[in-house]
Amino acid sequence: MNPESSRKPRPYWHVDAKWVTGIVLLVILTITFVNLFLVQLTGPKQGVELITVLLASTFSASGGGLDDPGDIEIMRKEIANAPDGEWQPIPGLEIVVRAEDIEGMTPREARLWFFRQWAEPLYYEGAEGLAAKMSDPEMRMAMEEGIGPLAVISQQTHRQLRSILFVSLLLSVVLLGGVVYFSRRHGRLSSPGCVIFLAAFPGFLGAVVLSGLLSQGELASIDSGEPGMTTRLLMLAGDVLPAILERVVLQYVILLAIGVLLMLAALVWALFFRGDEEMDEWEDEEDFGETEGL
């Protein structure tokens, strides 16, 4: 028996399977890329920094912002006048400041140092962690009732997001293998390349737009008077997110490049091996016709 005449044609339902698998992969990959950003945002270093800036900016907004020297000068005077060289800025909260703690710091740096003492227990232990530093029963009770949106930025959230990321990455690999399997010839490069490009483009566009909004937020911060809620949020984000967004944009550029390179490789394949593919396609159709005749 001739081996070529016994070769089975490609099942035509593979085309439908490829489209279904590709659409599901597009959704999963989009979720995976966004979750990757959230994992970075809630990591120990960035998570503590984010809470620090949020607290510092919130408590400083009505007093002139993070760079206003007024409160810091008061702090330095109180420390100098203290018999033991220590000052507790908030009665009932057992966080003290010494001269050496903020020596040589700018007002912004001094504020961030102080509120980082709040942020670390909040990130690692939640409201209970900061409540443990409070000697005032009423303050402790109020803190134990919850910290609102800040509870989202925590080590526990980071671990949950990492677990979701692992599952979504595993699903993505399986679905990507399905797209390659159900595709044919150069489609085994162009199909996954197209899906990766489409999944990465919205995130890339969103990161670029957000970077632009943060630049406008920095300009809005010089306005006179107390800032509105939108401006304040932009100011808060502008202190934390630029460094993260820079890495996110770079990651999305790499993903977009991978998608484009796969599609270009598929185009080269189609151009240089088109004759062989047409011959294979003719043979498949001939074999399929003979099968139908049976």
Secondary structure, 3 states (H helix, E strand, C coil): CCCCCCCCCCCCHHHHHHHHHHHHHHHHHHHHHHHHHHHHHCCHHHHHHHHHHHHHHHHHHHHCCCCCCHHHHHHHHHHHHCCCCEECCCCCECCCEEHHHCCCCCHHHHHHHHHHHHHHHHHHHCHHHHHCCECCHHHHHHHHCCCHHHHHCCHHHHHHHHHHHHHHHHHHHHHHHHHHHHCCCCHHHHHHHHHHHHHHHHHHHHHHHHHHHHHHHHHHCCCCCCCCHHHHHHHHHHHHHHHHHHHHHHHHHHHHHHHHHHHHHHHHHHHHCHHHHHHHHHHHHHHHHHHHHC
